[in-house]
Amino acid sequence: MRLVSRYIGWELIKAFVLALFGLTLFLLIILLTQRAIQEGLGPVPVLRLIPYLLPDVLRMAIPLTMLMATCLVYGRMSGTNELVALKANGTSPMVAIWPVIFLAFIVSLVSVWLNDVAVTWGRRGVDRVVLQSFEDIAYGMLRTQRSFSTSSLSIHVKDVQGDTLVRPTISIHTKENSSPITLVAQKAHLNLNTETNQLKIVLQDTQFDVGSNFYGEWPDKFEYEIPLTSLAGPRHATNRPSDTALREIESRITSQQSTILDLKQNLAAQAGFQLLTGDLMEMTGKAWLTNNEELRVAHFTLNRYEAEPYRRWANGFCCLAFVLIGATYSIRRRVADFWNCFATVFFPVVVAYYPVFQFGVNQAKAGNLPPYSVWMGNIFFFALGLWLVQRLIRK
């Protein structure tokens, strides 16, 4: 029996590694192309992105390749009647199924770890490469389109000569509700300081316009520095629950609970003061509504932190749920045609699993369901897979 288990296990590993290599390469090319177009990156920054994107690609590819390997191995064995021969010899089908369960469990643990690495080290590395390439991206767009803009900065130029911007008009949005700072100069240069992550704009013969508050001229050289993090926009925001390492989530939850307690105490004090003064209309005013909105956002953020560990573990262990169904279906179908078997299993699994999984995630984030409801999809497929295994054994 050990010989059979080793044989099946080795076949699964070979099929899994081969499929993982091909699919990883395919997805990596797609993500690199998407990033290059989206961020305007050149060849060198794109190559620097590879190690940071690899964990993200692997965590997406592993569940699919695990299911592919399962359908390939068990479909071929069933199609050539190898499993029928085992049953005729008095061997339980579980001898053939245990190797894929064990391999899927190990791969699921690795997938959870890759998930954590991808959203912390990987995403931060990608953001760092993009931010460090900010100067090249800006100059490239200004040369081709004569304009460049982010959420807080926009630049329009008459021409670009080397690294000199000719007649640039630069608008800087410091705050959402404040007037933008408009700088019009004869010439300007962009310099990136990678040590401080600051973009320095060096201008010559500059005119200032800060709304209706201030207007003036600066005939000599003028320098203005902008933090790169403020230019990156929400796509590169930090300290999001989805970008937090698992080991840090517990402390973030404690901190968020403390923030919610402070907001509740402030609202209670404000309500008490309004009741004492009799100014009840103030409780429907802008300040009261703003505080209530801050409390709602704080609760939503807490829900996201509490659901995040369950989401990552459930996402990683979908491999185990998939192979239980894939193995039993491939054995029962007894067709050696891999693509036919794989397509028949893959599409229903994906169509059924991910909507249920995402429903649990959304409800947990909204606070309508407890955080462990993220596991609804996994539990349903575990139960379905075990039922199929039981039917296979009894048959």
N, C-alpha and C positions, 0 to 999 in steps of 0.2 A: 504493500500500500504506500509506503514511503517513496518507492521508486516512481509510482504513478503521480504522487503529489509533486515530487521534484521535477518530473517531466513537464507537467502542466504549468508549474510555477516558472520554469525556465522559458517555456514557450510564451507565457504571458509577459515576462520581462523583456524578451526580445521584441515582441510586437509593440509593447508600450514604448520602449526607448526609440524604436524606429519611427513610430507615429508621432511621438513627442518632438523628435528632432525636426521632422518635416513640417508639422503644424506650427511649431515655435518660430521657425525661419519664416514661414509665410506670414504669420501675424506680426512678427517683428518688422518686416518690410512694410506692411500696411501702416503700423503705428509710426514708424520713422518717416514715411512719406507724408502722413497726416500732420505730424509735428512740423516737418520742414515747410509745408505749405501754410499751416496755421500761424506759425511764428516767424516765417520768413528766414529760416536758418540756412546757412551755407553748409558745404560738405563736411568741414572739420567739426563744427558743433553737432551735426547730425551723428557723426561717428562717436563723439563723446557721450551721446545719449544712450548708446547701446547697453552698457552695463546697468544703467538706471532703469531702463524700460524692460530689461530681461525678467526681473521678478514679476512684474505686472503681466507680461506675456505668458509666463509659465503658469501662473495661477489661473489664467483663463483657459490655457490649453490642456492642463492636466485632467479635469473632469471629462472632457471630450475624448482625449486620447485613451484614458482608462476604459471608457465605454467602447471605443473602437477596438482596443486590444482584446477585450472580453468577447465581443461579437465575433472577431476574427478567429480566435482560438477555439472557443466553444462551438461556433458554427461549423468550422472545419472538422472538429472531432465528431460532432453529431452527424454531419453529412457523410462521413466515412464510416459511420457505425462503430466508432471506437468506444463511445459511451454505452452503446447497446451491449457490446462485448463485456464491458465491466459489470453491467447489471446481470448479464447471463452467468458471469463468474461468481455471483453472489455478493458483489461489492456495492455498497451504498453509494448513490450519486453524490452524497456529501463529501466523499473522498475527492471527487473532482472539483467540487465547489469551494472547499476550504482554502485552496491556494489563492483564489482570486479575492476571497474575503480578507485573508491576511494581508495580501499585497495592497488591496484598496485601503485597509486601515492604516498601513504605514504611509501610503501616498497621501491620505487625507491629513495626517499629522504634518507632513511636509507642506501640504497645500495651505494649512492654517498658518504655518511659519512664513511661507512665501507671501501670504496675504498681508501679514504684519510688516514684513520687510518692504513690500511693494508700496504700501501707503505711507510709510515713514521715510526710510532711507531712499527708496526709489523716487518718489514724487519730489522730495526735497532736492535730490540730485538733479532731476530734470529741471526744476525751477531755477536751481543755481546755474546750470548751463545756459538756460534761456536768458536769465538776467545778465550773466557775464557777456552774452553776445548782443546785448541791447544796443551798443554803439554801432556794431556792424549792421544790425537789422534796420536801425533808424537811417543810417547813411544809404543803405541799399534802396529803401523805399523813397527817400528824398531824391535820389538820383533818377529813379525811374518814374515816380509819380508826382514829384515836387511837393509832396505832403506826407506827414506821418502823424498819427494820433494814438493816444491811449485814453484811459478813463480820466486822467488828470492832466494830460499834456497834449498839445497839438502844435505842430510846426508846419508852416507853409513857406516855401522859398521861391525866389525867382530863378536861381540856378545853383548848382553845386560844382565847385572847382576844386578838385582834389579832396581835401578834408575841410574846405572853407564853404560855409553857407552864405550865399549872396542874397542880400535883402531879405533876411528871414523875419517872419512874423510869428512870435511864440506866445501862446496862451497857456497859462498855468492855473489850474483850478485847485486852490488850496483846501477849500471846504465846500460842502454841498450847497449851502445857502448864501455863500459869500460871492462877491463879484470876482471874476477871474482877473489875474494879473496879465496884462498884454505888453509884450516887449517887442519893439520894432527897431532893428539895428541895420547898419550898413553891412557888417560881416559878423559871423559867429562860428564858433567851433564847439564840438561836443567831445568831452573827455570822460571816460569811465574810470572810476577809482574802484578796483575790485576788492581792495582791502577794507574800505569803509562802505562799499555798495552804494556809492553816491554817483549820480550823473552831474558832472560840472558843465554848465553852459557858459562859455566865454564870449562876451559880446563887445563890439566896438561901435561907438557913436549910437547910443541907445536912447530910445524914447519910451517912457513909462506911461501906462494908463491903467489905473486901478479903479474901474467904474467911474463914479462921479466924485470919488473922494480925493483922488490925487492924480496929478499929471505933471510930468517933468521930463528933463533931458539929462543924459550923462555922456559928455563928449569923449571921455577916455574909456579905457578898458573896464568892463564890468563883469563880475563873475556871480553866477547863481547856481546853487547846488540843490538837487532834488534827490531824496532817497529812492532807490530803485523799487523798494517794496510798495511805495505809493503809486508808482507808475504801472506796476504789474496788473492791478485790478483784481477782482474777486477770483479769477481762475487760479491765481497764485497765492491766495490767502493762506495764512498759517493758523495754527491752533484750532483747526476744525476737528470735530469728533472723528470724522472719517480719516483724518491724517495723524491721529494720535496713536502712539505705540500702546500695546495692550498693558504693559507694565505701568504706564502713566495714567491709565483711565481711572483707576480707583481714586487717586489723588485729585483728578479733575472733577470727579463726581462730588467728593467732599467739598471742594472749593465752590462748585456750582450750588450745592445745597446751602452753603453759608451765604452766598450771594442772594439766593431766593429768600432766605430768612431775613436778611437785611432789608430787602425790598418790601416784604410783608410788614415788617416793623415800621418802615417809613410810611407805608400806606395807612396803617392803623393809627399812627401818630397824626398824620394829616387829617384823617377822618374824625378823630377825636377833637382836634383843634377846630375843625369846621362845625362840629356839633356844639361845641362850647360857645363859639362866636355867633352861631345861628346863621352863618353864611352857607346854607346848604347848596346854593347854586354853584358854588366854587367846586363842589364834588363832581360836577359835570364839565368842568373847565378843561382847558388844554393841558395843564400840569397834571391833573388827575388822570386824564386819558393817556398821557405819555407814560406815567408811572405804571399804569395797568398794562400797557403794551410792553414795557420793559419786563414786567413780571411774566407775561405770556411767553415772550421770547426766551427768558431764562428757564422756564419750565420746559419748553420745547428742546432747548439745548441739553438740559438734564436728561430728558427722555432719550435723546440721541446718544449721549454718553452711556446710559444704562443699556441701551439696545446694541451698542457697537460690539462688545465681546461676543454676544450671542450670534450676531450677524456673521462675524468672521469665522467662528467655529462651525456654524451651520453651512456657510458657503464652502468651507474646506471639506466637510464630511458629506457633501453631496456626491462625491466619488463613490463612497460606500453604498449609498442609496441607489445610484445608477447601476452598479455592477450586479447587484442582487437581481434586478429585473432583467438586465442584459444577459446574464449567464443563463438563467432559467428559461428565458424566451428562446435563446439560441439553441439550447438543448432540446426543447420541445418542438421547435420548428423543423429541425433535422434537414437544413438546407445549407450546403457549403458555399453558396453565393454570398460573399461577405457584404457587398454593397446593398443588396436587397434586405439582408437581415439587419444591417446597421441602420439603414434609413427607416425601416419599420419600427425599430426601437427608439432611435434618436429623436425623431420629430415629435412623437407623442410625449416622450419624457420631457423634452425642452418646453413644449407648449403647455404641459400640465404643471411642471415643477416651478419654473421661474415666476409665473404669475402668482402662484400661492406663496412662494418665498417673498416676493416683493410686497404682496398684500400684508403679510405678517410684519415686514420691516416698516411699512408706512403706518400701520396701525400702532405699532410699538412706539414709533417716533411721535405720533400724535397723542399718545397717552391713552388711547382707547382700549388697548390690550396690554398685558404685562410684557416685559422684554423677552421672555422665553417663548412668546408666540412666534418669534422669528423661525423657530424650529418646526412650524406646522408642516411645511413642505417636506422636510426630511422625515418627520415621523410618519406622514402618510405613505411615502415611498418605502421606508423601512418596513412598515406593516404590509404593504402590497408585495414587496420582495419576499418577506418571510412566508407569506401565504402561498406565493408561487413555488417557493422551495419546498414547503410542506406538501403541496400537491404533487410536485415532482417525485418526492420520496415515496409517496403512497401509490403512485401510478405503477 
